[in-house]
Amino acid sequence: MAIADGKEDGKGWGIFRLRFFGGGGGGGGGAGSSSSNSSSTLSLTHHRHSRSSGRSQMGQVYRGAAAAPAARRNPGASSISSVAWSLLPTRRRLRLDPTSKLYFPYEPGKQVRSAVRIKNTSKSHVAFKFQTTAPKSCFMRPPGGILSPGESIIATVFKFVEQPENNERPLDQKSNVKFKIVSLKVNGPVEYVPELFDEQKDHVSVEQILRVVFLDPDRPCSQMEKLKRQLAEAEAAVEARKKPPEDTGPRIVGEGLVIDEWKERRERYLARQQVEGVDSV
């Protein structure tokens, strides 16, 4: 019985050992599988992390793209863009000749004249107006107007030259008096009134600031010759505007006989009435 018990015990232990060894082997296999599972888990985790990081980067790109309109709607961004636009050069509607100076003959105690040609180089009607820092001693003719696309005009500028204090002749020197020409785009050939610039002051553009330069009338120069030509052309244009339009009224026939068509028709009508009255009698 003891042997039997021993055998049984040995068998029992052997079975236990086998089972334990098998369990240990299974444990070893489990450890190997767990290590492979852990490595696969790590690779899967790394793959998921890379995918999540890629998605996060894409999300940042999309969020950046979505934030762009918000930045445009941001008042600070709009103010910066407005400042950037203000730094850009203004597109000119008018072309001036001379471009930046008004030449006057230096004649103290007299009223002298200068001229500037103004041409509309835009594709729309443009209103222009003169402004000066010395309105008491200077005036312009015309002071403003409307120019159609491609139209040009020569404006005459009048200035009274004061006597110098120390008998100095400021020839070829710039005066403190300045003129400014402003422009405004208008819809069609409207009538010019100075109030146009007050009603639409936000759309008024400064075309140019002209500085006064005195020239010696006794010394010939290209600026003086050009000024004389422009003044002569301006006077011819003024005289042409003063001429009355062609008379389309009564016609003069023969020796100064004036034939009024209305009067002639009336006389014919009265003559027919008299003939009809005689016939009725």
Secondary structure as a PSIPRED ss2 file (coil, helix, strand):
# PSIPRED VFORMAT (PSIPRED V4.0)

   1 M C   1.000  0.000  0.000
   2 A H   0.000  1.000  0.000
   3 I H   0.000  1.000  0.000
   4 A H   0.000  1.000  0.000
   5 D H   0.000  1.000  0.000
   6 G H   0.000  1.000  0.000
   7 K H   0.000  1.000  0.000
   8 E H   0.000  1.000  0.000
   9 D H   0.000  1.000  0.000
  10 G H   0.000  1.000  0.000
  11 K H   0.000  1.000  0.000
  12 G H   0.000  1.000  0.000
  13 W H   0.000  1.000  0.000
  14 G H   0.000  1.000  0.000
  15 I H   0.000  1.000  0.000
  16 F H   0.000  1.000  0.000
  17 R H   0.000  1.000  0.000
  18 L H   0.000  1.000  0.000
  19 R H   0.000  1.000  0.000
  20 F H   0.000  1.000  0.000
  21 F H   0.000  1.000  0.000
  22 G H   0.000  1.000  0.000
  23 G H   0.000  1.000  0.000
  24 G H   0.000  1.000  0.000
  25 G H   0.000  1.000  0.000
  26 G H   0.000  1.000  0.000
  27 G H   0.000  1.000  0.000
  28 G H   0.000  1.000  0.000
  29 G H   0.000  1.000  0.000
  30 G H   0.000  1.000  0.000
  31 A H   0.000  1.000  0.000
  32 G H   0.000  1.000  0.000
  33 S H   0.000  1.000  0.000
  34 S H   0.000  1.000  0.000
  35 S H   0.000  1.000  0.000
  36 S H   0.000  1.000  0.000
  37 N H   0.000  1.000  0.000
  38 S H   0.000  1.000  0.000
  39 S H   0.000  1.000  0.000
  40 S H   0.000  1.000  0.000
  41 T H   0.000  1.000  0.000
  42 L H   0.000  1.000  0.000
  43 S H   0.000  1.000  0.000
  44 L H   0.000  1.000  0.000
  45 T H   0.000  1.000  0.000
  46 H H   0.000  1.000  0.000
  47 H H   0.000  1.000  0.000
  48 R H   0.000  1.000  0.000
  49 H H   0.000  1.000  0.000
  50 S H   0.000  1.000  0.000
  51 R H   0.000  1.000  0.000
  52 S H   0.000  1.000  0.000
  53 S H   0.000  1.000  0.000
  54 G H   0.000  1.000  0.000
  55 R H   0.000  1.000  0.000
  56 S H   0.000  1.000  0.000
  57 Q H   0.000  1.000  0.000
  58 M H   0.000  1.000  0.000
  59 G H   0.000  1.000  0.000
  60 Q H   0.000  1.000  0.000
  61 V H   0.000  1.000  0.000
  62 Y H   0.000  1.000  0.000
  63 R H   0.000  1.000  0.000
  64 G H   0.000  1.000  0.000
  65 A H   0.000  1.000  0.000
  66 A H   0.000  1.000  0.000
  67 A H   0.000  1.000  0.000
  68 A H   0.000  1.000  0.000
  69 P H   0.000  1.000  0.000
  70 A H   0.000  1.000  0.000
  71 A H   0.000  1.000  0.000
  72 R H   0.000  1.000  0.000
  73 R H   0.000  1.000  0.000
  74 N C   1.000  0.000  0.000
  75 P H   0.000  1.000  0.000
  76 G H   0.000  1.000  0.000
  77 A H   0.000  1.000  0.000
  78 S H   0.000  1.000  0.000
  79 S H   0.000  1.000  0.000
  80 I H   0.000  1.000  0.000
  81 S H   0.000  1.000  0.000
  82 S H   0.000  1.000  0.000
  83 V H   0.000  1.000  0.000
  84 A H   0.000  1.000  0.000
  85 W H   0.000  1.000  0.000
  86 S H   0.000  1.000  0.000
  87 L H   0.000  1.000  0.000
  88 L C   1.000  0.000  0.000
  89 P C   1.000  0.000  0.000
  90 T C   1.000  0.000  0.000
  91 R C   1.000  0.000  0.000
  92 R C   1.000  0.000  0.000
  93 R C   1.000  0.000  0.000
  94 L E   0.000  0.000  1.000
  95 R E   0.000  0.000  1.000
  96 L E   0.000  0.000  1.000
  97 D E   0.000  0.000  1.000
  98 P C   1.000  0.000  0.000
  99 T C   1.000  0.000  0.000
 100 S C   1.000  0.000  0.000
 101 K E   0.000  0.000  1.000
 102 L E   0.000  0.000  1.000
 103 Y E   0.000  0.000  1.000
 104 F E   0.000  0.000  1.000
 105 P E   0.000  0.000  1.000
 106 Y C   1.000  0.000  0.000
 107 E C   1.000  0.000  0.000
 108 P C   1.000  0.000  0.000
 109 G C   1.000  0.000  0.000
 110 K C   1.000  0.000  0.000
 111 Q E   0.000  0.000  1.000
 112 V E   0.000  0.000  1.000
 113 R E   0.000  0.000  1.000
 114 S E   0.000  0.000  1.000
 115 A E   0.000  0.000  1.000
 116 V E   0.000  0.000  1.000
 117 R E   0.000  0.000  1.000
 118 I E   0.000  0.000  1.000
 119 K E   0.000  0.000  1.000
 120 N E   0.000  0.000  1.000
 121 T C   1.000  0.000  0.000
 122 S C   1.000  0.000  0.000
 123 K C   1.000  0.000  0.000
 124 S C   1.000  0.000  0.000
 125 H E   0.000  0.000  1.000
 126 V E   0.000  0.000  1.000
 127 A E   0.000  0.000  1.000
 128 F E   0.000  0.000  1.000
 129 K E   0.000  0.000  1.000
 130 F E   0.000  0.000  1.000
 131 Q E   0.000  0.000  1.000
 132 T E   0.000  0.000  1.000
 133 T C   1.000  0.000  0.000
 134 A C   1.000  0.000  0.000
 135 P C   1.000  0.000  0.000
 136 K C   1.000  0.000  0.000
 137 S C   1.000  0.000  0.000
 138 C E   0.000  0.000  1.000
 139 F E   0.000  0.000  1.000
 140 M E   0.000  0.000  1.000
 141 R E   0.000  0.000  1.000
 142 P C   1.000  0.000  0.000
 143 P C   1.000  0.000  0.000
 144 G E   0.000  0.000  1.000
 145 G E   0.000  0.000  1.000
 146 I E   0.000  0.000  1.000
 147 L E   0.000  0.000  1.000
 148 S C   1.000  0.000  0.000
 149 P C   1.000  0.000  0.000
 150 G C   1.000  0.000  0.000
 151 E C   1.000  0.000  0.000
 152 S E   0.000  0.000  1.000
 153 I E   0.000  0.000  1.000
 154 I E   0.000  0.000  1.000
 155 A E   0.000  0.000  1.000
 156 T E   0.000  0.000  1.000
 157 V E   0.000  0.000  1.000
 158 F E   0.000  0.000  1.000
 159 K E   0.000  0.000  1.000
 160 F E   0.000  0.000  1.000
 161 V C   1.000  0.000  0.000
 162 E C   1.000  0.000  0.000
 163 Q C   1.000  0.000  0.000
 164 P C   1.000  0.000  0.000
 165 E C   1.000  0.000  0.000
 166 N C   1.000  0.000  0.000
 167 N C   1.000  0.000  0.000
 168 E C   1.000  0.000  0.000
 169 R C   1.000  0.000  0.000
 170 P C   1.000  0.000  0.000
 171 L C   1.000  0.000  0.000
 172 D C   1.000  0.000  0.000
 173 Q C   1.000  0.000  0.000
 174 K E   0.000  0.000  1.000
 175 S E   0.000  0.000  1.000
 176 N E   0.000  0.000  1.000
 177 V E   0.000  0.000  1.000
 178 K E   0.000  0.000  1.000
 179 F E   0.000  0.000  1.000
 180 K E   0.000  0.000  1.000
 181 I E   0.000  0.000  1.000
 182 V E   0.000  0.000  1.000
 183 S E   0.000  0.000  1.000
 184 L E   0.000  0.000  1.000
 185 K E   0.000  0.000  1.000
 186 V E   0.000  0.000  1.000
 187 N C   1.000  0.000  0.000
 188 G C   1.000  0.000  0.000
 189 P C   1.000  0.000  0.000
 190 V C   1.000  0.000  0.000
 191 E C   1.000  0.000  0.000
 192 Y C   1.000  0.000  0.000
 193 V C   1.000  0.000  0.000
 194 P C   1.000  0.000  0.000
 195 E H   0.000  1.000  0.000
 196 L H   0.000  1.000  0.000
 197 F H   0.000  1.000  0.000
 198 D H   0.000  1.000  0.000
 199 E H   0.000  1.000  0.000
 200 Q C   1.000  0.000  0.000
 201 K H   0.000  1.000  0.000
 202 D H   0.000  1.000  0.000
 203 H H   0.000  1.000  0.000
 204 V C   1.000  0.000  0.000
 205 S E   0.000  0.000  1.000
 206 V E   0.000  0.000  1.000
 207 E E   0.000  0.000  1.000
 208 Q E   0.000  0.000  1.000
 209 I E   0.000  0.000  1.000
 210 L E   0.000  0.000  1.000
 211 R E   0.000  0.000  1.000
 212 V E   0.000  0.000  1.000
 213 V E   0.000  0.000  1.000
 214 F E   0.000  0.000  1.000
 215 L E   0.000  0.000  1.000
 216 D C   1.000  0.000  0.000
 217 P C   1.000  0.000  0.000
 218 D C   1.000  0.000  0.000
 219 R C   1.000  0.000  0.000
 220 P C   1.000  0.000  0.000
 221 C C   1.000  0.000  0.000
 222 S H   0.000  1.000  0.000
 223 Q H   0.000  1.000  0.000
 224 M H   0.000  1.000  0.000
 225 E H   0.000  1.000  0.000
 226 K H   0.000  1.000  0.000
 227 L H   0.000  1.000  0.000
 228 K H   0.000  1.000  0.000
 229 R H   0.000  1.000  0.000
 230 Q H   0.000  1.000  0.000
 231 L H   0.000  1.000  0.000
 232 A H   0.000  1.000  0.000
 233 E H   0.000  1.000  0.000
 234 A H   0.000  1.000  0.000
 235 E H   0.000  1.000  0.000
 236 A H   0.000  1.000  0.000
 237 A H   0.000  1.000  0.000
 238 V H   0.000  1.000  0.000
 239 E H   0.000  1.000  0.000
 240 A H   0.000  1.000  0.000
 241 R H   0.000  1.000  0.000
 242 K H   0.000  1.000  0.000
 243 K C   1.000  0.000  0.000
 244 P C   1.000  0.000  0.000
 245 P C   1.000  0.000  0.000
 246 E C   1.000  0.000  0.000
 247 D C   1.000  0.000  0.000
 248 T C   1.000  0.000  0.000
 249 G C   1.000  0.000  0.000
 250 P C   1.000  0.000  0.000
 251 R E   0.000  0.000  1.000
 252 I E   0.000  0.000  1.000
 253 V E   0.000  0.000  1.000
 254 G C   1.000  0.000  0.000
 255 E C   1.000  0.000  0.000
 256 G C   1.000  0.000  0.000
 257 L E   0.000  0.000  1.000
 258 V E   0.000  0.000  1.000
 259 I E   0.000  0.000  1.000
 260 D C   1.000  0.000  0.000
 261 E H   0.000  1.000  0.000
 262 W H   0.000  1.000  0.000
 263 K H   0.000  1.000  0.000
 264 E H   0.000  1.000  0.000
 265 R H   0.000  1.000  0.000
 266 R H   0.000  1.000  0.000
 267 E H   0.000  1.000  0.000
 268 R H   0.000  1.000  0.000
 269 Y H   0.000  1.000  0.000
 270 L H   0.000  1.000  0.000
 271 A H   0.000  1.000  0.000
 272 R H   0.000  1.000  0.000
 273 Q H   0.000  1.000  0.000
 274 Q H   0.000  1.000  0.000
 275 V H   0.000  1.000  0.000
 276 E H   0.000  1.000  0.000
 277 G H   0.000  1.000  0.000
 278 V H   0.000  1.000  0.000
 279 D H   0.000  1.000  0.000
 280 S H   0.000  1.000  0.000
 281 V C   1.000  0.000  0.000
